[in-house]
């Protein structure tokens, strides 16, 4: 399989009006204080040979206000855990999504911005 799991999660979240404006695959050009939802591949493995991959995906939410960062992080978590399983996204079929790390407060070490980081395992196959 040659499916990019970050693209699957990124494209899925970009379809959600409440978060679409902030979803990004990188932080290039982002100014401190701008709301952003950064989606990144954190690992994973081939779960079933030639049939299913497990991708560990982190999502990090930045916002000017702590309560907004928390609210968005928990909304992203809800979308991924409750809405993504069973969806066809591009050429990928998402079989399941499991919670890895529930959103935790991790202020940015450089800018000291408010940030929440969470992680999910996404189980995908070709659809």
LOROMI-815639 format. One line per field, with one value per residue: x, y, z of N, C-alpha, C in turn; residue number from 0. Coordinates in steps of 0.1 Angstrom, whole numbers. Example, Ala and Ser with C-alpha at 12.3 -4.5 7.8 and 13.67 -1.06 7.14 Angstrom:
<atoms>
n.x	132 | 128
n.y	-57 | -22
n.z	78 | 71
ca.x	123 | 137
ca.y	-45 | -11
ca.z	78 | 71
c.x	132 | 129
c.y	-33 | 0
c.z	78 | 79
nr	0 | 1
</atoms>
This chain:
<atoms>
n.x	8 | 4 | -5 | -7 | -10 | -12 | -23 | -48 | -60 | -57 | -72 | -97 | -103 | -103 | -127 | -145 | -164 | -160 | -133 | -118 | -105 | -82 | -66 | -35 | -6 | 19 | 39 | 48 | 52 | 33 | 22 | 30 | 3 | -17 | -44 | -40 | -41 | -21 | -12 | 4 | 26 | 33 | 43 | 39 | 28 | 29 | 0 | -15 | -2 | 1 | -25 | -35 | -27 | -14 | -14 | 1 | -10 | -4 | -20 | -17 | -28 | -28 | -35 | -44 | -57 | -60 | -83 | -96 | -78 | -79 | -106 | -108 | -90 | -102 | -125 | -114 | -104 | -129 | -140 | -122 | -123 | -150 | -162 | -145 | -139 | -148 | -151 | -145 | -118 | -103 | -83 | -83 | -97 | -109 | -107 | -108 | -103 | -83 | -79 | -49 | -33 | -50 | -60 | -35 | -22 | 4 | 23 | 39 | 74 | 91 | 76 | 58 | 31 | -3 | -11 | -24 | -18 | -25 | -30 | -38 | -44 | -47 | -64 | -60 | -69 | -67 | -94
n.y	-12 | 22 | 46 | 78 | 84 | 109 | 126 | 115 | 120 | 148 | 156 | 147 | 162 | 187 | 188 | 195 | 221 | 235 | 233 | 235 | 258 | 260 | 237 | 221 | 208 | 216 | 240 | 262 | 296 | 304 | 326 | 334 | 330 | 327 | 306 | 271 | 238 | 213 | 185 | 154 | 127 | 102 | 77 | 41 | 10 | -19 | -36 | -58 | -79 | -65 | -56 | -39 | -9 | 5 | 37 | 61 | 91 | 124 | 153 | 187 | 215 | 249 | 280 | 314 | 316 | 296 | 281 | 280 | 265 | 241 | 235 | 232 | 210 | 189 | 188 | 180 | 155 | 142 | 142 | 125 | 101 | 94 | 100 | 95 | 66 | 40 | 57 | 66 | 81 | 96 | 73 | 57 | 35 | 40 | 19 | 18 | 39 | 46 | 59 | 73 | 92 | 113 | 147 | 168 | 195 | 213 | 237 | 257 | 255 | 275 | 299 | 300 | 297 | 287 | 253 | 222 | 187 | 157 | 122 | 97 | 63 | 53 | 30 | 18 | 8 | 0 | 13
n.z	0 | -7 | 5 | 18 | 51 | 65 | 46 | 43 | 69 | 70 | 47 | 54 | 77 | 66 | 54 | 73 | 85 | 109 | 115 | 92 | 83 | 97 | 95 | 88 | 71 | 76 | 93 | 80 | 74 | 92 | 117 | 151 | 174 | 156 | 148 | 145 | 132 | 133 | 116 | 118 | 109 | 131 | 133 | 131 | 116 | 93 | 96 | 87 | 64 | 32 | 33 | 54 | 70 | 100 | 111 | 132 | 142 | 150 | 163 | 166 | 182 | 180 | 195 | 203 | 227 | 256 | 262 | 237 | 222 | 236 | 232 | 204 | 200 | 213 | 197 | 173 | 180 | 186 | 160 | 147 | 161 | 162 | 137 | 115 | 112 | 90 | 68 | 34 | 21 | -4 | -20 | 2 | 26 | 57 | 83 | 111 | 141 | 168 | 201 | 211 | 225 | 246 | 241 | 254 | 274 | 260 | 260 | 235 | 232 | 223 | 215 | 235 | 231 | 235 | 233 | 224 | 223 | 207 | 199 | 176 | 164 | 132 | 112 | 81 | 47 | 12 | -6
ca.x	0 | 12 | -14 | -1 | -20 | -14 | -32 | -61 | -66 | -58 | -83 | -110 | -106 | -106 | -142 | -153 | -164 | -155 | -118 | -112 | -97 | -69 | -59 | -23 | 3 | 31 | 37 | 55 | 45 | 24 | 27 | 25 | -10 | -27 | -49 | -36 | -42 | -10 | -14 | 18 | 27 | 42 | 48 | 29 | 34 | 20 | -7 | -18 | 6 | -5 | -39 | -39 | -16 | -18 | -6 | 0 | -11 | -5 | -26 | -13 | -37 | -23 | -44 | -40 | -63 | -59 | -96 | -98 | -69 | -85 | -119 | -105 | -83 | -112 | -133 | -106 | -105 | -142 | -142 | -114 | -127 | -164 | -166 | -136 | -140 | -158 | -151 | -136 | -111 | -95 | -82 | -82 | -109 | -105 | -114 | -110 | -95 | -82 | -73 | -35 | -31 | -60 | -53 | -28 | -16 | 18 | 27 | 51 | 86 | 97 | 68 | 50 | 17 | -12 | -11 | -28 | -13 | -32 | -26 | -47 | -40 | -57 | -62 | -64 | -66 | -71 | -108
ca.y	0 | 35 | 56 | 87 | 86 | 123 | 131 | 109 | 127 | 162 | 158 | 144 | 173 | 199 | 188 | 199 | 235 | 241 | 233 | 235 | 270 | 259 | 224 | 223 | 197 | 221 | 253 | 272 | 309 | 306 | 336 | 331 | 336 | 322 | 293 | 261 | 224 | 207 | 170 | 149 | 112 | 99 | 63 | 31 | -3 | -27 | -44 | -70 | -78 | -61 | -53 | -29 | -2 | 13 | 49 | 69 | 105 | 134 | 166 | 197 | 226 | 261 | 291 | 325 | 314 | 282 | 275 | 278 | 254 | 229 | 232 | 226 | 197 | 179 | 186 | 172 | 141 | 137 | 139 | 114 | 89 | 91 | 102 | 89 | 51 | 37 | 67 | 65 | 93 | 94 | 59 | 50 | 32 | 40 | 8 | 21 | 49 | 44 | 69 | 70 | 102 | 123 | 160 | 173 | 208 | 213 | 250 | 257 | 258 | 287 | 310 | 299 | 297 | 277 | 242 | 209 | 177 | 144 | 112 | 86 | 53 | 52 | 17 | 21 | -1 | 5 | 13
ca.z	0 | -8 | 9 | 28 | 61 | 68 | 36 | 47 | 80 | 66 | 38 | 61 | 86 | 57 | 50 | 85 | 85 | 122 | 117 | 79 | 81 | 105 | 93 | 80 | 71 | 81 | 100 | 73 | 72 | 103 | 127 | 165 | 177 | 146 | 151 | 135 | 136 | 126 | 115 | 115 | 110 | 142 | 133 | 127 | 110 | 85 | 106 | 80 | 52 | 19 | 34 | 63 | 77 | 112 | 112 | 143 | 137 | 160 | 159 | 176 | 180 | 185 | 195 | 211 | 240 | 260 | 261 | 223 | 218 | 242 | 225 | 190 | 201 | 217 | 186 | 163 | 186 | 184 | 145 | 143 | 168 | 160 | 124 | 105 | 110 | 80 | 57 | 22 | 19 | -16 | -23 | 14 | 34 | 71 | 90 | 125 | 147 | 182 | 208 | 215 | 236 | 246 | 241 | 266 | 273 | 258 | 254 | 226 | 240 | 218 | 215 | 247 | 227 | 240 | 224 | 229 | 215 | 208 | 190 | 173 | 155 | 121 | 105 | 67 | 36 | -1 | -8
c.x	9 | 3 | -7 | -12 | -22 | -24 | -47 | -68 | -67 | -70 | -97 | -113 | -109 | -120 | -151 | -152 | -158 | -140 | -111 | -102 | -83 | -61 | -47 | -14 | 17 | 29 | 44 | 47 | 35 | 30 | 22 | 12 | -21 | -31 | -45 | -38 | -32 | -11 | -1 | 18 | 37 | 48 | 37 | 36 | 24 | 13 | -11 | -11 | -2 | -20 | -42 | -27 | -22 | -8 | -9 | 1 | -12 | -12 | -22 | -21 | -31 | -34 | -39 | -45 | -63 | -72 | -100 | -90 | -75 | -98 | -117 | -99 | -93 | -123 | -127 | -107 | -118 | -144 | -134 | -119 | -141 | -169 | -158 | -137 | -152 | -159 | -141 | -131 | -101 | -95 | -82 | -95 | -104 | -114 | -117 | -100 | -95 | -75 | -59 | -32 | -42 | -53 | -48 | -22 | -1 | 22 | 39 | 63 | 93 | 88 | 59 | 35 | 10 | -13 | -16 | -24 | -21 | -27 | -36 | -40 | -51 | -54 | -68 | -61 | -71 | -86 | -113
c.y	12 | 47 | 65 | 89 | 100 | 129 | 127 | 118 | 142 | 164 | 156 | 157 | 186 | 199 | 193 | 214 | 242 | 242 | 235 | 246 | 269 | 247 | 226 | 211 | 202 | 235 | 265 | 285 | 312 | 316 | 332 | 338 | 331 | 308 | 283 | 247 | 216 | 191 | 164 | 134 | 110 | 85 | 53 | 18 | -10 | -37 | -58 | -69 | -75 | -58 | -41 | -23 | 4 | 25 | 57 | 84 | 114 | 146 | 175 | 210 | 238 | 272 | 302 | 323 | 299 | 275 | 272 | 266 | 241 | 225 | 226 | 213 | 186 | 177 | 178 | 157 | 135 | 133 | 127 | 101 | 84 | 92 | 96 | 74 | 48 | 46 | 63 | 79 | 91 | 79 | 50 | 47 | 31 | 29 | 11 | 32 | 46 | 55 | 65 | 79 | 112 | 137 | 164 | 186 | 208 | 227 | 250 | 262 | 271 | 299 | 311 | 300 | 286 | 266 | 230 | 199 | 164 | 135 | 101 | 76 | 51 | 39 | 19 | 9 | 6 | 3 | 9
c.z	0 | -5 | 20 | 39 | 66 | 59 | 39 | 58 | 77 | 57 | 45 | 70 | 78 | 53 | 62 | 87 | 97 | 123 | 104 | 77 | 88 | 102 | 84 | 81 | 75 | 87 | 93 | 71 | 83 | 113 | 141 | 168 | 168 | 150 | 140 | 141 | 127 | 127 | 110 | 117 | 121 | 142 | 128 | 122 | 101 | 95 | 100 | 67 | 39 | 20 | 43 | 70 | 90 | 112 | 124 | 139 | 149 | 154 | 170 | 173 | 187 | 185 | 205 | 226 | 243 | 258 | 247 | 218 | 223 | 234 | 211 | 191 | 204 | 205 | 175 | 168 | 183 | 169 | 142 | 149 | 164 | 145 | 113 | 102 | 100 | 68 | 46 | 20 | 7 | -19 | -10 | 20 | 48 | 78 | 105 | 129 | 162 | 189 | 213 | 227 | 235 | 246 | 255 | 264 | 271 | 252 | 246 | 234 | 236 | 220 | 228 | 244 | 234 | 229 | 231 | 219 | 218 | 198 | 188 | 164 | 145 | 113 | 91 | 57 | 23 | -2 | -21
nr	0 | 1 | 2 | 3 | 4 | 5 | 6 | 7 | 8 | 9 | 10 | 11 | 12 | 13 | 14 | 15 | 16 | 17 | 18 | 19 | 20 | 21 | 22 | 23 | 24 | 25 | 26 | 27 | 28 | 29 | 30 | 31 | 32 | 33 | 34 | 35 | 36 | 37 | 38 | 39 | 40 | 41 | 42 | 43 | 44 | 45 | 46 | 47 | 48 | 49 | 50 | 51 | 52 | 53 | 54 | 55 | 56 | 57 | 58 | 59 | 60 | 61 | 62 | 63 | 64 | 65 | 66 | 67 | 68 | 69 | 70 | 71 | 72 | 73 | 74 | 75 | 76 | 77 | 78 | 79 | 80 | 81 | 82 | 83 | 84 | 85 | 86 | 87 | 88 | 89 | 90 | 91 | 92 | 93 | 94 | 95 | 96 | 97 | 98 | 99 | 100 | 101 | 102 | 103 | 104 | 105 | 106 | 107 | 108 | 109 | 110 | 111 | 112 | 113 | 114 | 115 | 116 | 117 | 118 | 119 | 120 | 121 | 122 | 123 | 124 | 125 | 126
</atoms>
